[in-house]
Amino acid sequence: MTPSPALNPTRRIFAHATAVLPGRVLEDALVAVEDGVITEAGPCWPGAVPAEAEDLRGALLLPGLVDTHSDGLEKEINPRPGARFDVDFAVGSFEGRVRAAGVTTVFHGIGYEVDVRKGRTVEGAEMIAGALRRRAAGGRALADHRMLYRLDARDPQALPALRAQLERPGPEQAPPLVSFEDHTPGQGQYRDPAYFRRWLQSEEGLTEEQAQARLEAMVADRDTREWHRPVALRWLAGQAAAGRARLLAHDPVTRAEVADAHGHGVAVAEFPTTIEAARAARELGMHVVAGAPNVLRGGSHSGNVAAAELVAEGLVDALSSDYLPSALLAAVVLLERDGAATLPAAVRLVTAGAAGVAGLQDRGEIRPGARGDLIVATVDGGWPTVRRTLSANDLTAHAGGTAGLEAAVAR
């Protein structure tokens, strides 16, 4: 790649790229971005390439990646037990990670739940949300930070705090995502309790008997709070109907679960654990999200359906990173290599498809008028390397235009 001789701070032109456009790959492409918006996307005509253009020498040019579920920020804050970092520092540090992975729009999982074992509290969730707002308000953000509120629907302490968040007025282009979750064993992700017991033994060093006792205690505690789940779902349905939230059903297993979620205004089935649940969601017109790490590992770590199988069946609209931002682009390469999807179809799973899951219509494609989020990548040794990440904010910030970013995290 050859840098351009001079840079206009609000304009970028990329020439001789292998551009992945909607539904096709364009060799020797020219793409221009001005003031954060794509203004041109087409072939490089002989003698018509501007002198300021950067020569990509055939490197891949893709839309910036959109990640609808990233739990990495919590890990950045507290990477080891007892090793907790300043939240504002962690936001900036993790922002560097997602940008290096080519992610330009990221929905941060913020857990509205009380989990003493994992150090999760409602107050902690509020601190993370506040840090993201400060990052945006200062005009320093290198990515478009958005919220994925993860609600334990059985937790009476969590709902009032989330209610305060969603009822705050904000100029967002699209409402925040809300995923209602339950990771206790015997249902959802851990419908086979043996996987959860083995996880406890591995992660916490418990004996089999200790892990079994912990498992049974968690199930008993969940059962005492079961009454609150329908209360929370009715309230969430009202928020969705009012346009204040976009709901995700997390780890659905059966057709009945998917139908119940759909009846409560849920738009997205996130990480369906069976092909039955994915098909039911598709039949009801819901979006389906699978995990990119599942694609890389060749299957679920908890014994559930393989994401690549769902992709091959045409049942997936988007992939999310879950806990590994670099898995997004790597999953694209692997799906194309294994014949599960064409390159444009695989790229769509982490760009326009993911944007559609979030209700964002302005990004995820290389076309005139779209948001100017782009990444330059090469494939080396069979795996992708992100060489350049360009966010629309990089160009609009020079003109003082941070209002869009502030709106994106106004909640």
PLY file of the C-alpha trace (Angstrom):
ply
format ascii 1.0
element vertex 411
property float x
property float y
property float z
element edge 410
property int vertex1
property int vertex2
end_header
0.00 0.00 0.00
1.31 3.39 -0.99
0.35 6.45 1.11
-1.09 9.47 -0.61
1.19 12.48 -1.13
-1.10 14.89 0.70
-4.14 14.40 2.91
-7.27 16.53 3.01
-8.36 16.14 6.67
-12.00 15.57 5.69
-11.44 13.42 2.59
-9.90 10.02 1.83
-9.60 8.24 -1.50
-8.59 4.59 -1.85
-7.59 3.27 -5.27
-6.75 -0.16 -6.74
-8.63 -1.93 -3.95
-10.42 -5.26 -3.91
-13.66 -3.78 -2.63
-16.48 -5.91 -1.22
-19.63 -4.13 -2.34
-23.23 -5.24 -1.68
-23.51 -8.68 -3.28
-20.26 -8.57 -5.26
-16.51 -8.08 -5.23
-15.09 -5.28 -7.38
-11.45 -5.64 -8.38
-9.36 -2.51 -8.96
-11.92 -0.32 -7.21
-11.85 3.33 -6.20
-13.71 4.46 -3.08
-13.89 8.03 -1.80
-15.08 9.32 1.57
-15.72 12.96 2.42
-16.95 14.44 5.69
-17.62 10.95 7.00
-19.80 9.83 4.07
-18.92 7.60 1.10
-19.18 9.72 -2.04
-17.90 7.34 -4.69
-17.56 3.56 -5.13
-16.68 2.21 -8.55
-13.90 1.08 -10.88
-10.55 2.81 -11.22
-10.73 4.24 -14.73
-7.34 4.67 -16.45
-6.03 8.20 -16.04
-8.84 9.18 -13.66
-7.31 8.31 -10.30
-6.70 11.49 -8.24
-3.13 12.15 -7.19
-4.16 12.16 -3.52
-5.52 8.61 -3.68
-3.90 5.92 -1.56
-2.89 2.89 -3.64
-4.06 -0.25 -1.83
-2.37 -2.56 -4.36
-5.21 -5.05 -4.34
-5.79 -5.21 -0.58
-9.30 -5.88 0.62
-11.46 -2.83 1.29
-14.48 -3.63 3.46
-17.14 -1.70 5.35
-16.26 -1.10 8.98
-17.40 -4.02 11.12
-20.51 -3.76 13.31
-20.50 -5.78 16.53
-23.90 -6.13 18.21
-22.67 -8.01 21.29
-19.28 -7.35 22.85
-18.58 -8.38 26.44
-14.92 -7.46 26.21
-15.13 -4.16 28.07
-16.03 -5.87 31.34
-12.92 -8.04 30.95
-10.82 -4.96 30.16
-11.96 -3.38 33.41
-11.33 -6.49 35.48
-8.94 -8.81 33.59
-8.13 -10.93 36.65
-9.72 -11.46 40.06
-8.75 -8.52 42.23
-7.11 -6.61 39.32
-9.57 -3.82 38.56
-8.69 -0.80 36.40
-10.16 2.67 36.10
-13.28 2.46 33.91
-12.39 5.45 31.72
-8.94 3.99 31.10
-10.50 0.63 30.22
-12.87 2.20 27.69
-9.96 3.82 25.84
-7.86 0.66 26.04
-10.63 -1.59 24.73
-11.44 0.92 22.03
-7.95 0.32 20.68
-8.62 -3.42 20.60
-11.87 -3.16 18.67
-10.40 -0.68 16.22
-7.43 -2.97 15.59
-9.97 -5.70 14.81
-11.70 -3.47 12.23
-14.76 -2.79 14.39
-16.14 0.73 13.94
-19.53 0.28 15.65
-19.63 -1.67 18.90
-22.51 -2.48 21.21
-21.05 -2.97 24.67
-22.71 -5.58 26.84
-23.59 -3.88 30.13
-24.92 -6.34 32.68
-27.94 -5.18 34.66
-27.78 -7.99 37.15
-26.41 -8.75 40.57
-23.73 -11.43 40.46
-21.39 -11.22 43.44
-19.28 -14.11 42.15
-18.47 -12.20 38.94
-18.36 -8.80 40.61
-21.38 -7.51 38.66
-23.62 -4.92 40.28
-26.18 -2.43 39.05
-23.85 0.34 40.23
-21.06 -1.12 38.11
-23.30 -1.07 35.05
-24.04 2.60 35.65
-20.31 3.36 35.88
-19.63 1.70 32.52
-22.49 3.54 30.81
-21.23 6.82 32.23
-17.68 6.21 31.00
-18.94 5.52 27.47
-20.89 8.79 27.49
-17.83 10.70 28.65
-15.73 9.14 25.90
-18.18 10.39 23.30
-18.76 13.82 24.79
-15.06 14.57 24.77
-14.84 14.05 21.01
-12.08 11.47 21.50
-13.87 8.29 20.47
-12.26 6.17 17.76
-15.38 4.03 17.34
-19.13 4.46 17.55
-19.90 3.19 21.05
-23.44 1.97 21.69
-25.28 0.11 24.41
-26.40 -3.49 24.74
-28.15 -3.69 28.08
-28.05 -7.28 29.35
-30.90 -7.81 31.79
-31.38 -10.69 34.19
-35.16 -10.73 33.85
-35.49 -12.59 37.16
-33.58 -9.98 39.16
-35.94 -7.47 40.86
-33.01 -5.18 41.68
-31.92 -4.76 38.07
-35.17 -3.68 36.44
-35.60 -0.27 38.18
-32.09 0.77 37.15
-32.64 -0.28 33.55
-35.99 1.49 33.56
-34.23 4.72 34.49
-31.83 4.27 31.56
-34.47 3.55 28.92
-36.83 6.29 30.02
-34.16 8.97 29.74
-34.75 11.07 26.64
-31.99 10.83 24.07
-31.48 11.76 20.40
-30.32 8.29 19.32
-30.71 7.35 15.69
-31.82 3.90 16.84
-32.84 2.64 20.30
-30.38 0.69 22.43
-30.39 -3.09 22.38
-31.74 -4.98 25.37
-31.02 -8.68 25.79
-32.82 -10.61 28.52
-30.63 -13.43 29.72
-30.39 -16.32 32.14
-27.17 -18.30 32.36
-28.18 -20.57 35.20
-27.84 -24.28 34.39
-30.66 -26.45 33.10
-31.86 -24.14 30.30
-30.58 -21.83 27.58
-26.86 -22.02 26.91
-26.40 -24.59 29.68
-29.50 -26.71 29.16
-27.21 -29.69 29.80
-26.05 -28.93 33.38
-22.97 -31.13 32.94
-21.32 -28.45 30.78
-21.87 -25.84 33.46
-20.56 -28.15 36.20
-17.39 -28.79 34.22
-17.03 -25.04 33.61
-17.18 -24.39 37.36
-14.57 -27.07 37.98
-12.25 -25.59 35.35
-12.71 -21.87 36.06
-13.02 -21.92 39.84
-11.03 -25.03 40.74
-13.97 -26.74 42.43
-14.28 -30.46 42.96
-17.10 -32.25 41.17
-19.10 -32.37 44.42
-18.53 -28.67 45.13
-19.50 -27.73 41.57
-22.67 -29.81 41.79
-23.62 -28.13 45.08
-23.04 -24.68 43.56
-25.13 -25.64 40.53
-28.04 -26.81 42.67
-27.89 -23.66 44.79
-28.04 -21.47 41.68
-31.06 -23.33 40.33
-32.84 -23.06 43.69
-32.14 -19.31 43.84
-33.39 -18.87 40.28
-36.63 -20.66 41.12
-37.35 -18.26 44.00
-37.19 -15.35 41.55
-39.09 -16.92 38.65
-42.14 -14.78 39.45
-40.29 -11.66 38.27
-39.56 -12.86 34.74
-43.09 -12.23 33.30
-43.14 -8.87 35.09
-39.91 -7.83 33.38
-40.96 -9.15 29.97
-44.26 -7.26 30.04
-42.42 -4.04 30.82
-39.81 -4.68 28.12
-42.58 -5.35 25.59
-43.98 -1.92 26.37
-40.59 -0.31 25.88
-40.19 -2.04 22.52
-43.66 -0.93 21.40
-42.79 2.65 22.37
-39.55 2.52 20.35
-37.32 2.89 23.42
-35.61 -0.50 23.09
-34.85 -3.19 20.54
-35.21 -6.56 22.24
-33.06 -9.67 21.89
-33.93 -13.13 23.20
-30.69 -14.69 24.45
-29.93 -18.40 23.97
-33.42 -19.56 22.88
-33.79 -23.34 22.71
-37.30 -24.26 21.49
-39.94 -23.04 19.08
-42.17 -22.25 22.04
-39.52 -19.98 23.59
-39.04 -18.14 20.29
-42.80 -17.72 19.82
-43.17 -16.37 23.36
-40.34 -13.90 22.78
-41.83 -12.78 19.48
-45.14 -12.20 21.24
-43.36 -9.83 23.63
-42.02 -7.70 20.79
-38.60 -9.32 20.50
-36.94 -8.60 17.15
-33.80 -10.71 17.43
-32.93 -14.28 18.42
-29.39 -14.01 19.78
-27.24 -17.14 19.93
-30.00 -19.73 19.35
-28.78 -22.97 20.86
-30.63 -25.27 18.42
-31.38 -25.27 14.72
-35.06 -25.57 15.71
-34.95 -22.21 17.48
-33.12 -20.54 14.58
-35.66 -21.81 12.07
-38.56 -20.69 14.23
-37.06 -17.20 14.47
-36.57 -17.03 10.71
-40.17 -18.13 10.09
-41.42 -15.35 12.37
-39.33 -12.72 10.57
-36.90 -12.22 13.44
-33.21 -11.50 12.97
-30.81 -14.26 14.01
-27.36 -13.59 15.52
-24.69 -16.26 16.03
-21.28 -16.09 17.65
-18.12 -15.57 15.60
-15.98 -17.47 18.15
-18.29 -20.46 17.63
-17.40 -20.35 13.91
-13.68 -20.31 14.68
-13.86 -23.11 17.24
-15.94 -25.29 14.94
-18.78 -25.46 17.43
-20.19 -24.31 20.74
-18.12 -24.65 23.92
-21.30 -25.71 25.73
-22.50 -28.37 23.31
-25.01 -26.32 21.34
-25.54 -26.00 17.58
-22.55 -24.93 15.47
-22.81 -21.39 14.10
-21.26 -22.45 10.77
-24.08 -24.98 10.36
-26.65 -22.23 10.86
-24.83 -20.00 8.34
-24.73 -22.78 5.76
-28.48 -23.28 6.23
-29.09 -19.57 5.56
-30.41 -18.99 9.07
-28.00 -16.28 10.27
-28.24 -12.53 9.67
-25.23 -11.48 11.70
-22.25 -12.65 13.71
-21.14 -10.94 16.90
-17.80 -11.13 18.67
-19.27 -12.06 22.07
-15.89 -11.97 23.87
-13.27 -11.81 21.04
-13.36 -8.80 18.65
-10.78 -10.30 16.27
-13.07 -13.30 15.71
-15.38 -11.28 13.43
-13.11 -10.88 10.42
-11.47 -14.26 11.01
-14.91 -15.90 10.85
-15.54 -14.20 7.50
-12.34 -15.67 6.06
-13.08 -19.12 7.47
-16.69 -19.24 6.22
-15.59 -18.25 2.71
-12.68 -20.71 2.76
-14.90 -23.59 3.87
-17.59 -22.81 1.30
-20.26 -22.00 3.87
-20.73 -18.53 2.33
-19.44 -16.39 -0.52
-17.13 -13.54 0.44
-19.85 -10.85 0.01
-22.32 -12.95 2.02
-19.79 -13.61 4.78
-18.80 -9.93 4.96
-22.46 -8.97 5.20
-22.78 -11.00 8.41
-20.42 -8.60 10.20
-21.42 -5.38 8.42
-24.83 -4.65 6.87
-26.45 -7.71 8.43
-25.29 -6.71 11.89
-26.33 -3.10 11.29
-29.78 -4.36 10.34
-30.01 -6.32 13.59
-29.44 -3.05 15.44
-31.84 -1.07 13.27
-29.05 1.04 11.75
-29.62 1.71 8.05
-26.80 4.19 7.46
-23.79 1.86 7.57
-22.39 -1.56 6.72
-22.09 -1.16 2.94
-19.67 0.47 0.53
-22.05 2.64 -1.48
-22.48 6.38 -2.04
-24.38 7.96 0.83
-23.40 5.34 3.42
-21.48 6.17 6.56
-17.76 6.28 5.78
-16.55 3.47 8.01
-13.96 1.38 6.13
-11.22 -1.12 6.83
-8.25 -2.25 4.75
-7.25 -5.88 5.28
-5.01 -8.57 3.84
-5.07 -12.33 4.29
-1.71 -13.64 5.45
-1.03 -17.27 6.25
-4.71 -18.04 5.90
-5.90 -15.43 8.42
-6.82 -11.75 8.10
-4.75 -8.79 9.20
-6.43 -5.40 9.57
-4.06 -2.86 8.02
-6.15 0.29 8.39
-9.39 1.28 10.10
-11.19 4.45 9.10
-14.17 5.65 11.09
-16.52 8.34 9.82
-15.71 10.15 13.06
-12.07 10.46 11.97
-13.09 12.82 9.19
-16.04 14.65 10.74
-14.10 15.37 13.93
-11.76 17.72 12.04
-14.79 19.84 11.22
-15.98 19.78 14.83
-18.78 17.35 14.07
-19.11 15.13 17.15
-22.88 15.50 17.56
-23.62 12.22 15.85
-21.32 10.32 18.17
-22.74 11.99 21.25
-26.21 11.03 20.11
-25.11 7.45 19.66
-24.37 7.03 23.36
-26.76 9.62 24.77
-28.27 7.01 27.04
0 1
1 2
2 3
3 4
4 5
5 6
6 7
7 8
8 9
9 10
10 11
11 12
12 13
13 14
14 15
15 16
16 17
17 18
18 19
19 20
20 21
21 22
22 23
23 24
24 25
25 26
26 27
27 28
28 29
29 30
30 31
31 32
32 33
33 34
34 35
35 36
36 37
37 38
38 39
39 40
40 41
41 42
42 43
43 44
44 45
45 46
46 47
47 48
48 49
49 50
50 51
51 52
52 53
53 54
54 55
55 56
56 57
57 58
58 59
59 60
60 61
61 62
62 63
63 64
64 65
65 66
66 67
67 68
68 69
69 70
70 71
71 72
72 73
73 74
74 75
75 76
76 77
77 78
78 79
79 80
80 81
81 82
82 83
83 84
84 85
85 86
86 87
87 88
88 89
89 90
90 91
91 92
92 93
93 94
94 95
95 96
96 97
97 98
98 99
99 100
100 101
101 102
102 103
103 104
104 105
105 106
106 107
107 108
108 109
109 110
110 111
111 112
112 113
113 114
114 115
115 116
116 117
117 118
118 119
119 120
120 121
121 122
122 123
123 124
124 125
125 126
126 127
127 128
128 129
129 130
130 131
131 132
132 133
133 134
134 135
135 136
136 137
137 138
138 139
139 140
140 141
141 142
142 143
143 144
144 145
145 146
146 147
147 148
148 149
149 150
150 151
151 152
152 153
153 154
154 155
155 156
156 157
157 158
158 159
159 160
160 161
161 162
162 163
163 164
164 165
165 166
166 167
167 168
168 169
169 170
170 171
171 172
172 173
173 174
174 175
175 176
176 177
177 178
178 179
179 180
180 181
181 182
182 183
183 184
184 185
185 186
186 187
187 188
188 189
189 190
190 191
191 192
192 193
193 194
194 195
195 196
196 197
197 198
198 199
199 200
200 201
201 202
202 203
203 204
204 205
205 206
206 207
207 208
208 209
209 210
210 211
211 212
212 213
213 214
214 215
215 216
216 217
217 218
218 219
219 220
220 221
221 222
222 223
223 224
224 225
225 226
226 227
227 228
228 229
229 230
230 231
231 232
232 233
233 234
234 235
235 236
236 237
237 238
238 239
239 240
240 241
241 242
242 243
243 244
244 245
245 246
246 247
247 248
248 249
249 250
250 251
251 252
252 253
253 254
254 255
255 256
256 257
257 258
258 259
259 260
260 261
261 262
262 263
263 264
264 265
265 266
266 267
267 268
268 269
269 270
270 271
271 272
272 273
273 274
274 275
275 276
276 277
277 278
278 279
279 280
280 281
281 282
282 283
283 284
284 285
285 286
286 287
287 288
288 289
289 290
290 291
291 292
292 293
293 294
294 295
295 296
296 297
297 298
298 299
299 300
300 301
301 302
302 303
303 304
304 305
305 306
306 307
307 308
308 309
309 310
310 311
311 312
312 313
313 314
314 315
315 316
316 317
317 318
318 319
319 320
320 321
321 322
322 323
323 324
324 325
325 326
326 327
327 328
328 329
329 330
330 331
331 332
332 333
333 334
334 335
335 336
336 337
337 338
338 339
339 340
340 341
341 342
342 343
343 344
344 345
345 346
346 347
347 348
348 349
349 350
350 351
351 352
352 353
353 354
354 355
355 356
356 357
357 358
358 359
359 360
360 361
361 362
362 363
363 364
364 365
365 366
366 367
367 368
368 369
369 370
370 371
371 372
372 373
373 374
374 375
375 376
376 377
377 378
378 379
379 380
380 381
381 382
382 383
383 384
384 385
385 386
386 387
387 388
388 389
389 390
390 391
391 392
392 393
393 394
394 395
395 396
396 397
397 398
398 399
399 400
400 401
401 402
402 403
403 404
404 405
405 406
406 407
407 408
408 409
409 410
